[in-house]
Amino acid sequence: MLRGKVVGHAVSTTKHRSLTGWRLLVVQPVAADGKQPDGEPLLVLDHLGASRGAWVMISNDGQGARELVGDPNSPARWFVLGICDT
């Protein structure tokens, strides 16, 4: 589980059938200090309605992501676990 900031969203005309209808966000993970970027931005499934600039908790639990989309063969890996208040 990581904390990150939503920096944008992605649009895909061709994607795995399990991702049809899902909102895809681009999230920049941050280091423990909450300021420095921690790695490359990630493509994350969003079912909570996070917007650009929002701070979110993301999870890389692939099994959880596959259960979320309802397909055990989905390539989904990252998903928004929660939206942070501050």
WOQUI-V382739 format. One line per field, one symbol per residue. ss: DSSP state (A for helix, B for strand, O for the rest). burial: + if it has 16 or more other ideal C-beta (glycine too) atoms within 10 Angstrom, else -. A space follows every 10 residues. Layout:
BEGIN
ss: ???
burial: ???
END
This chain:
BEGIN
ss: OBBBBBBBBB OOOOOOAAAO OOBBBBBBBB OOOOOOBOOO OBBBBBOOOO OOOOBBBBBO OAAAAAAAAO OOOOOOOOBB BBBOOO
burial: -+++++--+- -------++- -++++++-++ ---------- ++-+++---+ ---+++-++- ----++-++- ---+-+++++ +-----
END
